[in-house]
Amino acid sequence: MAGGSSNYWEDLRKQARQLENELDLKLVSFSKLCTSYSSSRDGRRGDSNSDTASLLNNSTQDRMFETMSVEIEQLLAKLTGVNDKMAEYTSTPGVTSLNAALMHTLQRHRDILQDYTHEFHKTKANFLAIREREDLLGSVRKDIETYKSGSGVNNRRTELFLKEHEHLRNCLCCSQSSSQNCISSQRSCYFPEANSSLQGSTMLG
């Protein structure tokens, strides 16, 4: 019975670690999607053909965003379920002598789940904010193009519009850079072992 219980606990830990690894990889890709969203549009600013390509590209990224959000939410739900089973096991009669060690392990997995959940919601919010700002920038740029084509001259007012547009775009880039650095710092702080493992796997591959 004791051996069976021990195997059950180890199976739960194995499931938790596997889900945590999957979540780590998904969140890295999710963060990259967030960062690349506006940069892909920046590279296509200009004529109408570029505008069309940009819309198609960002439409694809929007679908990827929705798909990845669902996948990550499902993984978080599964990891929550495994953690709940681990919590139930720690209160099972016959394992009280190991309870302190088990609780320490359980708390570690809970902390990881909490950090991944926080990172997911933060990255998701950043993506939505970037998309909203990109829509605003696109609207401003269209207004500028409409004004220029209507006036036929680059007068002072057009120059002011262009400067304001450039200022908004620079603010967006700074915001993205700050967000990406924050996520990278958090990952290095909370998951050094996971990072080392992933780097090792990459080198072996």
C-alpha positions as YAML, in Angstrom:
chain: A
units: angstrom
residues:
- id: 1
  name: MET
  ca: [0.00, 0.00, 0.00]
- id: 2
  name: ALA
  ca: [2.80, 2.35, 0.94]
- id: 3
  name: GLY
  ca: [4.60, 1.56, -2.29]
- id: 4
  name: GLY
  ca: [1.44, 2.19, -4.29]
- id: 5
  name: SER
  ca: [0.87, 5.49, -2.53]
- id: 6
  name: SER
  ca: [4.44, 6.54, -3.18]
- id: 7
  name: ASN
  ca: [4.08, 5.72, -6.87]
- id: 8
  name: TYR
  ca: [0.85, 7.72, -7.00]
- id: 9
  name: TRP
  ca: [2.61, 10.77, -5.56]
- id: 10
  name: GLU
  ca: [5.50, 10.44, -7.99]
- id: 11
  name: ASP
  ca: [3.06, 10.11, -10.88]
- id: 12
  name: LEU
  ca: [1.40, 13.35, -9.80]
- id: 13
  name: ARG
  ca: [4.75, 15.12, -9.56]
- id: 14
  name: LYS
  ca: [5.67, 13.84, -13.01]
- id: 15
  name: GLN
  ca: [2.40, 15.15, -14.43]
- id: 16
  name: ALA
  ca: [2.94, 18.52, -12.74]
- id: 17
  name: ARG
  ca: [6.48, 18.88, -14.11]
- id: 18
  name: GLN
  ca: [5.38, 17.91, -17.61]
- id: 19
  name: LEU
  ca: [2.56, 20.46, -17.57]
- id: 20
  name: GLU
  ca: [4.91, 23.12, -16.18]
- id: 21
  name: ASN
  ca: [7.38, 22.48, -19.00]
- id: 22
  name: GLU
  ca: [4.62, 22.71, -21.59]
- id: 23
  name: LEU
  ca: [3.36, 25.94, -20.05]
- id: 24
  name: ASP
  ca: [6.84, 27.43, -20.01]
- id: 25
  name: LEU
  ca: [7.28, 26.79, -23.73]
- id: 26
  name: LYS
  ca: [3.79, 28.05, -24.54]
- id: 27
  name: LEU
  ca: [4.30, 31.24, -22.55]
- id: 28
  name: VAL
  ca: [7.60, 31.94, -24.31]
- id: 29
  name: SER
  ca: [5.86, 31.64, -27.68]
- id: 30
  name: PHE
  ca: [2.92, 33.68, -26.41]
- id: 31
  name: SER
  ca: [5.27, 36.47, -25.33]
- id: 32
  name: LYS
  ca: [7.04, 36.43, -28.72]
- id: 33
  name: LEU
  ca: [3.67, 36.69, -30.47]
- id: 34
  name: CYS
  ca: [2.86, 39.74, -28.38]
- id: 35
  name: THR
  ca: [6.20, 41.37, -29.23]
- id: 36
  name: SER
  ca: [6.05, 40.59, -32.95]
- id: 37
  name: TYR
  ca: [2.50, 41.83, -33.40]
- id: 38
  name: SER
  ca: [3.31, 45.51, -33.89]
- id: 39
  name: SER
  ca: [6.79, 45.02, -35.36]
- id: 40
  name: SER
  ca: [5.26, 43.06, -38.23]
- id: 41
  name: ARG
  ca: [2.93, 45.95, -38.89]
- id: 42
  name: ASP
  ca: [5.75, 48.50, -38.63]
- id: 43
  name: GLY
  ca: [7.55, 46.77, -41.47]
- id: 44
  name: ARG
  ca: [4.54, 47.12, -43.73]
- id: 45
  name: ARG
  ca: [3.68, 50.79, -43.34]
- id: 46
  name: GLY
  ca: [3.39, 52.58, -46.66]
- id: 47
  name: ASP
  ca: [1.27, 51.90, -49.73]
- id: 48
  name: SER
  ca: [-2.11, 50.23, -49.98]
- id: 49
  name: ASN
  ca: [-0.62, 46.84, -50.85]
- id: 50
  name: SER
  ca: [1.43, 46.94, -47.66]
- id: 51
  name: ASP
  ca: [-1.67, 47.90, -45.71]
- id: 52
  name: THR
  ca: [-3.51, 44.89, -47.10]
- id: 53
  name: ALA
  ca: [-0.61, 42.56, -46.27]
- id: 54
  name: SER
  ca: [-0.45, 44.02, -42.77]
- id: 55
  name: LEU
  ca: [-4.15, 43.43, -42.18]
- id: 56
  name: LEU
  ca: [-3.89, 39.83, -43.34]
- id: 57
  name: ASN
  ca: [-0.80, 39.20, -41.23]
- id: 58
  name: ASN
  ca: [-2.30, 40.65, -38.07]
- id: 59
  name: SER
  ca: [-5.54, 38.79, -38.69]
- id: 60
  name: THR
  ca: [-3.48, 35.59, -38.65]
- id: 61
  name: GLN
  ca: [-1.75, 36.69, -35.46]
- id: 62
  name: ASP
  ca: [-5.12, 37.46, -33.89]
- id: 63
  name: ARG
  ca: [-6.23, 33.89, -34.60]
- id: 64
  name: MET
  ca: [-2.97, 32.57, -33.16]
- id: 65
  name: PHE
  ca: [-3.53, 34.72, -30.08]
- id: 66
  name: GLU
  ca: [-6.99, 33.26, -29.53]
- id: 67
  name: THR
  ca: [-5.79, 29.69, -30.12]
- id: 68
  name: MET
  ca: [-2.79, 29.99, -27.82]
- id: 69
  name: SER
  ca: [-4.87, 31.65, -25.12]
- id: 70
  name: VAL
  ca: [-7.25, 28.69, -25.08]
- id: 71
  name: GLU
  ca: [-4.37, 26.19, -25.04]
- id: 72
  name: ILE
  ca: [-2.63, 27.93, -22.14]
- id: 73
  name: GLU
  ca: [-5.87, 28.22, -20.17]
- id: 74
  name: GLN
  ca: [-6.42, 24.48, -20.64]
- id: 75
  name: LEU
  ca: [-2.90, 23.68, -19.43]
- id: 76
  name: LEU
  ca: [-3.36, 25.93, -16.40]
- id: 77
  name: ALA
  ca: [-6.63, 24.15, -15.59]
- id: 78
  name: LYS
  ca: [-4.94, 20.74, -15.87]
- id: 79
  name: LEU
  ca: [-2.05, 21.85, -13.65]
- id: 80
  name: THR
  ca: [-4.54, 23.20, -11.11]
- id: 81
  name: GLY
  ca: [-6.25, 19.80, -11.09]
- id: 82
  name: VAL
  ca: [-2.96, 17.98, -10.50]
- id: 83
  name: ASN
  ca: [-2.07, 20.35, -7.66]
- id: 84
  name: ASP
  ca: [-5.47, 19.69, -6.09]
- id: 85
  name: LYS
  ca: [-4.84, 15.94, -6.24]
- id: 86
  name: MET
  ca: [-1.44, 16.45, -4.62]
- id: 87
  name: ALA
  ca: [-3.09, 18.45, -1.86]
- id: 88
  name: GLU
  ca: [-5.59, 15.65, -1.27]
- id: 89
  name: TYR
  ca: [-2.77, 13.12, -1.09]
- id: 90
  name: THR
  ca: [-0.94, 15.07, 1.63]
- id: 91
  name: SER
  ca: [-3.98, 14.68, 3.89]
- id: 92
  name: THR
  ca: [-4.31, 10.94, 3.25]
- id: 93
  name: PRO
  ca: [-3.96, 8.80, 6.43]
- id: 94
  name: GLY
  ca: [-0.62, 7.01, 6.52]
- id: 95
  name: VAL
  ca: [1.52, 9.72, 4.96]
- id: 96
  name: THR
  ca: [1.63, 12.07, 7.94]
- id: 97
  name: SER
  ca: [5.24, 11.18, 8.68]
- id: 98
  name: LEU
  ca: [6.21, 12.59, 5.29]
- id: 99
  name: ASN
  ca: [3.75, 15.46, 5.40]
- id: 100
  name: ALA
  ca: [6.35, 18.23, 5.89]
- id: 101
  name: ALA
  ca: [8.36, 17.19, 2.84]
- id: 102
  name: LEU
  ca: [5.25, 16.67, 0.77]
- id: 103
  name: MET
  ca: [3.84, 20.06, 1.71]
- id: 104
  name: HIS
  ca: [7.12, 21.73, 0.75]
- id: 105
  name: THR
  ca: [6.96, 20.11, -2.69]
- id: 106
  name: LEU
  ca: [3.29, 20.96, -3.08]
- id: 107
  name: GLN
  ca: [3.92, 24.60, -2.19]
- id: 108
  name: ARG
  ca: [6.66, 24.82, -4.80]
- id: 109
  name: HIS
  ca: [4.29, 23.57, -7.51]
- id: 110
  name: ARG
  ca: [1.61, 25.97, -6.31]
- id: 111
  name: ASP
  ca: [4.04, 28.88, -6.56]
- id: 112
  name: ILE
  ca: [4.97, 27.90, -10.10]
- id: 113
  name: LEU
  ca: [1.29, 27.67, -11.05]
- id: 114
  name: GLN
  ca: [0.63, 31.09, -9.55]
- id: 115
  name: ASP
  ca: [3.57, 32.66, -11.40]
- id: 116
  name: TYR
  ca: [2.57, 31.10, -14.73]
- id: 117
  name: THR
  ca: [-1.02, 32.25, -14.26]
- id: 118
  name: HIS
  ca: [0.14, 35.78, -13.49]
- id: 119
  name: GLU
  ca: [2.50, 35.82, -16.48]
- id: 120
  name: PHE
  ca: [-0.22, 34.59, -18.82]
- id: 121
  name: HIS
  ca: [-2.73, 37.24, -17.78]
- id: 122
  name: LYS
  ca: [-0.07, 39.96, -17.92]
- id: 123
  name: THR
  ca: [1.12, 38.97, -21.39]
- id: 124
  name: LYS
  ca: [-2.46, 38.66, -22.61]
- id: 125
  name: ALA
  ca: [-3.26, 42.14, -21.31]
- id: 126
  name: ASN
  ca: [-0.11, 43.51, -22.99]
- id: 127
  name: PHE
  ca: [-1.11, 41.97, -26.31]
- id: 128
  name: LEU
  ca: [-4.59, 43.48, -26.15]
- id: 129
  name: ALA
  ca: [-3.13, 46.87, -25.24]
- id: 130
  name: ILE
  ca: [-0.64, 46.70, -28.12]
- id: 131
  name: ARG
  ca: [-3.40, 45.74, -30.55]
- id: 132
  name: GLU
  ca: [-5.51, 48.66, -29.38]
- id: 133
  name: ARG
  ca: [-2.60, 51.09, -29.75]
- id: 134
  name: GLU
  ca: [-1.76, 49.67, -33.19]
- id: 135
  name: ASP
  ca: [-5.34, 50.22, -34.28]
- id: 136
  name: LEU
  ca: [-5.06, 53.80, -33.04]
- id: 137
  name: LEU
  ca: [-1.80, 54.35, -34.91]
- id: 138
  name: GLY
  ca: [-3.30, 52.89, -38.06]
- id: 139
  name: SER
  ca: [-6.26, 55.24, -37.77]
- id: 140
  name: VAL
  ca: [-3.97, 58.25, -37.29]
- id: 141
  name: ARG
  ca: [-1.85, 57.26, -40.29]
- id: 142
  name: LYS
  ca: [-4.93, 56.92, -42.49]
- id: 143
  name: ASP
  ca: [-6.09, 60.36, -41.38]
- id: 144
  name: ILE
  ca: [-2.68, 61.76, -42.34]
- id: 145
  name: GLU
  ca: [-2.74, 60.10, -45.76]
- id: 146
  name: THR
  ca: [-6.27, 61.32, -46.37]
- id: 147
  name: TYR
  ca: [-5.33, 64.85, -45.37]
- id: 148
  name: LYS
  ca: [-2.19, 64.83, -47.55]
- id: 149
  name: SER
  ca: [-4.03, 63.54, -50.61]
- id: 150
  name: GLY
  ca: [-6.76, 66.11, -50.10]
- id: 151
  name: SER
  ca: [-4.51, 69.12, -49.59]
- id: 152
  name: GLY
  ca: [-1.86, 68.17, -52.14]
- id: 153
  name: VAL
  ca: [0.88, 69.92, -50.16]
- id: 154
  name: ASN
  ca: [3.03, 69.13, -47.13]
- id: 155
  name: ASN
  ca: [2.07, 72.12, -45.07]
- id: 156
  name: ARG
  ca: [2.75, 72.82, -41.41]
- id: 157
  name: ARG
  ca: [-0.33, 70.98, -40.19]
- id: 158
  name: THR
  ca: [0.66, 67.81, -42.03]
- id: 159
  name: GLU
  ca: [4.12, 67.96, -40.48]
- id: 160
  name: LEU
  ca: [2.57, 68.20, -37.03]
- id: 161
  name: PHE
  ca: [0.40, 65.16, -37.75]
- id: 162
  name: LEU
  ca: [3.44, 63.20, -38.85]
- id: 163
  name: LYS
  ca: [5.42, 64.18, -35.77]
- id: 164
  name: GLU
  ca: [2.57, 63.14, -33.48]
- id: 165
  name: HIS
  ca: [2.28, 59.83, -35.30]
- id: 166
  name: GLU
  ca: [6.01, 59.18, -34.88]
- id: 167
  name: HIS
  ca: [5.79, 60.08, -31.19]
- id: 168
  name: LEU
  ca: [2.98, 57.57, -30.64]
- id: 169
  name: ARG
  ca: [4.92, 54.86, -32.45]
- id: 170
  name: ASN
  ca: [8.06, 55.52, -30.37]
- id: 171
  name: CYS
  ca: [6.02, 55.33, -27.16]
- id: 172
  name: LEU
  ca: [4.67, 51.99, -28.30]
- id: 173
  name: CYS
  ca: [8.13, 50.60, -29.01]
- id: 174
  name: CYS
  ca: [9.39, 51.70, -25.58]
- id: 175
  name: SER
  ca: [6.41, 50.06, -23.90]
- id: 176
  name: GLN
  ca: [7.03, 46.79, -25.75]
- id: 177
  name: SER
  ca: [10.73, 46.76, -24.85]
- id: 178
  name: SER
  ca: [9.99, 47.38, -21.18]
- id: 179
  name: SER
  ca: [7.38, 44.62, -21.09]
- id: 180
  name: GLN
  ca: [9.67, 42.08, -22.76]
- id: 181
  name: ASN
  ca: [12.54, 42.86, -20.38]
- id: 182
  name: CYS
  ca: [10.22, 42.47, -17.40]
- id: 183
  name: ILE
  ca: [9.04, 39.03, -18.56]
- id: 184
  name: SER
  ca: [12.61, 37.87, -19.21]
- id: 185
  name: SER
  ca: [13.76, 39.04, -15.78]
- id: 186
  name: GLN
  ca: [10.86, 37.31, -14.06]
- id: 187
  name: ARG
  ca: [11.56, 34.03, -15.85]
- id: 188
  name: SER
  ca: [15.24, 34.12, -14.87]
- id: 189
  name: CYS
  ca: [14.35, 34.88, -11.25]
- id: 190
  name: TYR
  ca: [11.63, 32.30, -10.64]
- id: 191
  name: PHE
  ca: [12.62, 29.46, -12.95]
- id: 192
  name: PRO
  ca: [16.41, 29.22, -13.23]
- id: 193
  name: GLU
  ca: [16.29, 25.42, -13.24]
- id: 194
  name: ALA
  ca: [13.71, 25.36, -16.02]
- id: 195
  name: ASN
  ca: [15.76, 27.82, -18.06]
- id: 196
  name: SER
  ca: [18.92, 25.75, -17.65]
- id: 197
  name: SER
  ca: [17.04, 22.63, -18.66]
- id: 198
  name: LEU
  ca: [15.56, 24.30, -21.72]
- id: 199
  name: GLN
  ca: [18.93, 25.76, -22.75]
- id: 200
  name: GLY
  ca: [20.53, 22.36, -22.38]
- id: 201
  name: SER
  ca: [17.84, 20.77, -24.51]
- id: 202
  name: THR
  ca: [18.34, 23.44, -27.17]
- id: 203
  name: MET
  ca: [22.10, 22.85, -27.28]
- id: 204
  name: LEU
  ca: [21.61, 19.09, -27.55]
- id: 205
  name: GLY
  ca: [19.09, 19.59, -30.35]
...
